[in-house]
Amino acid sequence: MKRNVLGRGLGALMDDADKMLPGAGINEIELSKIEANPFQPRTKFDEEPLRELAESIKEIGLIQPITLRKISENKYQIIAGERRFRAAQLAGLEAIPAYIRKAKDEGMLEMALVENIQREDLDAIEIALSYQRLLEELEFTQEELSTRIGKKRSTIANYLRLLKLPAIIQKGLIDKQISMGHARAIINIENPDKQTLIYNQIIKMGLSVRRVEEIVRNIGNEAQNEPVETEKQKFPKEYKPIKKQLDKIFSSKVDFSMNSNGKGKIVIPFNSRADLDRIVKIIENQK
């Protein structure tokens, strides 16, 4: 029944939704008025990522509002976003953007968010945030959400992945400095520093989506070819005498590395141009 109503007149419902749903808009709430949810299953937060998020908030602000439940006149309880709340505290903020909703307004929340998703003027981050709220607050699975809003599960997953990008890139999407295509290419790189570096190149050089995809592929190929050294993948002991011999020949600490597939490198370091010329002469004399 709910689905039929949504299909016939989503826009017509919004006036009522805005009145009935306190969380339809974003509010600035003082941190001193917010308390953690006692039913929060997560009790430990990694300090390093928390500090990194706090630094990002200091520089750019908080892009993803938290969600609160009003429990008294001047008191709110966190429904979703405790990590963001803690990072805001570390960043020294006095207030934080938040959605506010009643404990039993799931139906209206769903209607308002589904209506929001249908709007054509939303940027990719706003859509992703709407998906995130439906998943977190109404405890939908991605499969259930896909059925509810008539979108492929892969589409929902691609939007949600955008929320894992560094805040500066999310802000670039919001400000339309980059496109969804740019962001989808960047997110295939796991290193946030490299993601930010490519983002800055896009802004500075006006790179196309195709060019960014090419850069990302090249980075991926380099990563695959890099030898991976772990305790189980150290250079085989039987080659250590050869390494010592090479150290002696080149008067330098020759570096051996090998990954689990048997690929690796032999690196001869040098300290100056003259040192390089010395090594080259040694190699030439071996011919």
C-alpha positions as CSV (number, residue, x, y, z in Angstrom):
1,M,0.0,0.0,0.0
2,K,2.8,2.4,0.9
3,R,4.6,1.6,-2.3
4,N,1.5,2.4,-4.4
5,V,1.0,5.8,-2.7
6,L,4.7,6.7,-3.2
7,G,4.4,5.8,-6.9
8,R,1.3,7.9,-7.5
9,G,2.3,11.1,-5.8
10,L,5.6,11.5,-4.2
11,G,5.8,15.2,-4.7
12,A,2.3,15.8,-3.3
13,L,3.3,14.1,-0.1
14,M,6.3,16.3,0.7
15,D,4.4,19.3,2.3
16,D,3.0,16.9,4.9
17,A,6.3,15.0,5.2
18,D,8.1,18.2,6.0
19,K,5.6,19.1,8.8
20,M,5.5,15.6,10.2
21,L,9.2,14.7,10.0
22,P,11.5,16.8,12.1
23,G,14.5,15.2,10.3
24,A,13.5,16.5,6.9
25,G,16.1,19.3,7.2
26,I,19.5,19.7,8.7
27,N,19.9,21.4,12.0
28,E,23.0,22.8,13.9
29,I,23.0,21.2,17.3
30,E,25.5,22.1,20.1
31,L,27.8,19.2,21.0
32,S,27.1,19.8,24.7
33,K,23.4,18.8,24.1
34,I,24.3,15.5,22.5
35,E,24.8,12.2,24.3
36,A,25.9,8.8,23.0
37,N,23.4,6.0,22.4
38,P,23.6,3.6,25.3
39,F,22.6,0.8,22.9
40,Q,25.5,1.5,20.6
41,P,27.2,-1.9,20.0
42,R,30.5,-0.3,19.0
43,T,32.5,0.6,22.1
44,K,36.0,1.1,20.7
45,F,37.0,3.6,18.0
46,D,40.5,3.5,16.4
47,E,42.3,6.6,17.5
48,E,44.4,7.2,14.3
49,P,41.4,7.3,11.9
50,L,39.5,9.4,14.4
51,R,42.3,12.0,14.5
52,E,42.5,12.0,10.7
53,L,38.7,12.6,10.5
54,A,39.1,15.4,13.1
55,E,41.8,17.1,11.0
56,S,39.6,16.8,7.9
57,I,36.7,18.4,9.8
58,K,38.9,21.2,10.9
59,E,39.9,22.0,7.3
60,I,36.7,21.3,5.4
61,G,33.9,20.9,8.0
62,L,31.6,17.9,8.4
63,I,30.0,16.8,5.2
64,Q,27.9,13.9,6.5
65,P,25.4,15.1,9.2
66,I,24.8,12.7,12.1
67,T,21.3,11.6,13.1
68,L,19.8,12.4,16.5
69,R,16.7,11.6,18.5
70,K,15.3,14.4,20.7
71,I,14.9,13.0,24.2
72,S,14.1,16.3,26.1
73,E,14.0,20.0,25.6
74,N,17.8,20.5,25.4
75,K,19.0,16.9,25.0
76,Y,19.6,14.7,22.0
77,Q,20.8,11.1,21.6
78,I,22.8,9.8,18.7
79,I,21.0,7.3,16.4
80,A,23.8,7.2,13.8
81,G,27.2,8.9,13.5
82,E,28.9,8.5,16.8
83,R,32.3,8.4,15.1
84,R,31.6,11.7,13.4
85,F,30.4,13.1,16.7
86,R,33.7,12.1,18.5
87,A,35.8,13.5,15.7
88,A,33.9,16.8,15.9
89,Q,34.7,16.9,19.6
90,L,38.4,16.4,18.8
91,A,38.3,19.1,16.1
92,G,37.0,21.5,18.8
93,L,33.6,22.2,17.1
94,E,30.9,23.7,19.3
95,A,28.0,22.6,17.1
96,I,27.5,19.9,14.5
97,P,25.0,19.4,11.5
98,A,22.4,16.8,12.3
99,Y,19.1,15.3,11.3
100,I,16.6,15.1,14.1
101,R,13.9,12.5,14.1
102,K,11.4,10.9,16.4
103,A,11.8,7.3,17.5
104,K,8.7,6.1,15.7
105,D,8.7,8.1,12.5
106,E,10.1,5.3,10.2
107,G,7.3,5.5,7.7
108,M,7.6,9.3,7.2
109,L,11.4,9.1,7.2
110,E,11.2,6.5,4.4
111,M,8.8,8.6,2.4
112,A,10.8,11.8,2.7
113,L,14.1,10.1,1.8
114,V,12.6,8.2,-1.2
115,E,11.1,11.5,-2.4
116,N,14.5,13.1,-1.9
117,I,16.3,10.5,-4.0
118,Q,13.9,11.1,-6.9
119,R,14.8,14.8,-7.2
120,E,16.9,15.7,-10.3
121,D,18.9,18.5,-8.7
122,L,20.7,16.3,-6.1
123,D,24.4,15.8,-6.3
124,A,25.9,12.3,-5.9
125,I,26.8,12.8,-2.2
126,E,23.3,13.9,-1.3
127,I,22.0,10.7,-3.0
128,A,24.6,8.6,-1.2
129,L,23.7,10.2,2.2
130,S,20.0,9.4,1.6
131,Y,20.9,5.8,0.8
132,Q,23.0,5.6,3.9
133,R,20.2,6.9,6.2
134,L,17.8,4.4,4.8
135,L,20.3,1.6,5.5
136,E,21.4,2.8,9.0
137,E,18.3,4.1,10.5
138,L,15.7,1.8,9.0
139,E,18.1,-1.2,9.1
140,F,17.5,-2.1,5.4
141,T,19.8,-4.4,3.6
142,Q,21.1,-3.2,0.2
143,E,18.8,-5.8,-1.4
144,E,15.7,-4.5,0.4
145,L,16.7,-0.9,-0.4
146,S,17.1,-1.9,-4.1
147,T,13.5,-3.3,-4.1
148,R,12.1,-0.3,-2.3
149,I,13.5,2.4,-4.5
150,G,13.7,0.5,-7.8
151,K,17.4,0.9,-8.2
152,K,20.0,-1.8,-9.0
153,R,22.0,-3.0,-5.9
154,S,25.2,-2.2,-7.8
155,T,24.0,1.4,-8.3
156,I,23.3,1.8,-4.6
157,A,26.7,0.2,-3.7
158,N,28.5,2.6,-6.1
159,Y,26.9,5.7,-4.5
160,L,27.7,4.4,-1.0
161,R,31.4,3.9,-1.9
162,L,31.6,7.7,-2.5
163,L,31.2,8.3,1.2
164,K,34.5,6.5,1.8
165,L,36.4,9.1,-0.3
166,P,38.4,11.8,1.5
167,A,36.2,14.7,2.5
168,I,37.9,17.1,0.0
169,I,36.9,14.9,-2.9
170,Q,33.3,14.6,-1.5
171,K,33.2,18.4,-1.4
172,G,34.5,18.5,-4.9
173,L,31.5,16.4,-6.0
174,I,29.1,18.6,-4.1
175,D,30.6,21.8,-5.7
176,K,30.5,20.1,-9.1
177,Q,34.3,20.5,-9.5
178,I,34.4,16.8,-10.6
179,S,31.8,14.4,-11.9
180,M,30.5,11.1,-10.7
181,G,32.6,9.5,-13.4
182,H,35.8,11.0,-12.0
183,A,34.9,9.9,-8.4
184,R,34.0,6.4,-9.5
185,A,37.5,6.1,-11.1
186,I,39.3,7.5,-8.1
187,I,37.7,5.2,-5.6
188,N,39.3,2.2,-7.3
189,I,42.5,3.3,-5.6
190,E,42.7,2.3,-1.9
191,N,45.4,4.9,-0.8
192,P,43.6,8.1,0.3
193,D,46.8,10.2,-0.3
194,K,46.9,9.0,-3.9
195,Q,43.2,9.6,-4.3
196,T,43.7,13.2,-3.2
197,L,46.7,13.6,-5.5
198,I,44.7,12.5,-8.5
199,Y,41.8,14.8,-7.4
200,N,44.1,17.8,-7.3
201,Q,45.4,16.9,-10.8
202,I,41.9,16.8,-12.1
203,I,41.2,20.3,-10.7
204,K,44.5,21.7,-11.9
205,M,44.7,20.1,-15.4
206,G,41.0,19.6,-16.2
207,L,41.5,15.8,-16.7
208,S,38.7,13.9,-18.5
209,V,37.1,10.9,-16.9
210,R,38.8,8.6,-19.5
211,R,42.2,10.1,-18.6
212,V,41.6,9.5,-14.9
213,E,40.6,5.9,-15.6
214,E,43.9,5.5,-17.5
215,I,45.9,6.9,-14.6
216,V,44.1,4.6,-12.1
217,R,44.8,1.6,-14.3
218,N,48.5,2.4,-14.5
219,I,48.7,2.8,-10.7
220,G,46.9,-0.6,-10.3
221,N,49.4,-2.2,-12.7
222,E,52.4,-0.7,-10.8
223,A,50.9,-2.0,-7.5
224,Q,50.5,-5.6,-8.9
225,N,54.1,-5.6,-10.2
226,E,55.6,-4.4,-6.9
227,P,57.3,-7.2,-4.9
228,V,55.5,-7.8,-1.6
229,E,57.8,-8.5,1.4
230,T,56.4,-10.2,4.4
231,E,57.9,-12.4,7.1
232,K,56.9,-15.4,4.9
233,Q,58.2,-13.9,1.7
234,K,61.8,-12.9,2.5
235,F,64.5,-13.5,0.0
236,P,65.4,-17.3,-0.1
237,K,68.4,-18.1,2.1
238,E,70.2,-20.0,-0.6
239,Y,70.8,-16.7,-2.4
240,K,72.3,-14.9,0.5
241,P,75.9,-15.8,-0.4
242,I,75.3,-14.3,-3.9
243,K,73.9,-11.1,-2.3
244,K,77.1,-10.8,-0.1
245,Q,79.2,-11.3,-3.2
246,L,77.4,-8.6,-5.1
247,D,77.7,-6.3,-2.0
248,K,81.4,-6.8,-2.2
249,I,81.7,-6.3,-5.9
250,F,79.8,-3.1,-6.0
251,S,80.9,-1.8,-2.6
252,S,77.2,-1.1,-1.9
253,K,74.3,-2.7,0.0
254,V,72.6,-4.5,-2.8
255,D,68.9,-5.0,-2.1
256,F,67.0,-8.2,-3.0
257,S,63.2,-8.6,-2.8
258,M,60.8,-11.2,-4.0
259,N,57.0,-11.7,-3.8
260,S,55.1,-15.0,-3.4
261,N,54.9,-15.4,-7.2
262,G,58.6,-15.4,-7.5
263,K,58.8,-11.9,-9.0
264,G,61.3,-9.5,-7.6
265,K,64.0,-6.9,-8.0
266,I,67.8,-6.5,-7.5
267,V,68.5,-2.9,-6.6
268,I,72.0,-1.4,-6.6
269,P,71.8,2.0,-4.7
270,F,74.3,4.8,-5.4
271,N,75.0,8.1,-3.5
272,S,76.0,10.4,-6.3
273,R,76.6,10.7,-10.1
274,A,80.2,9.7,-9.6
275,D,79.1,6.7,-7.6
276,L,76.7,5.7,-10.4
277,D,79.6,6.0,-13.0
278,R,81.7,3.7,-10.7
279,I,79.0,1.1,-10.7
280,V,78.4,1.3,-14.5
281,K,82.2,0.7,-15.1
282,I,82.1,-2.4,-12.8
283,I,79.1,-3.8,-14.9
284,E,80.9,-3.0,-18.2
285,N,84.0,-4.8,-17.0
286,Q,82.0,-7.9,-16.4
287,K,81.1,-8.3,-20.1
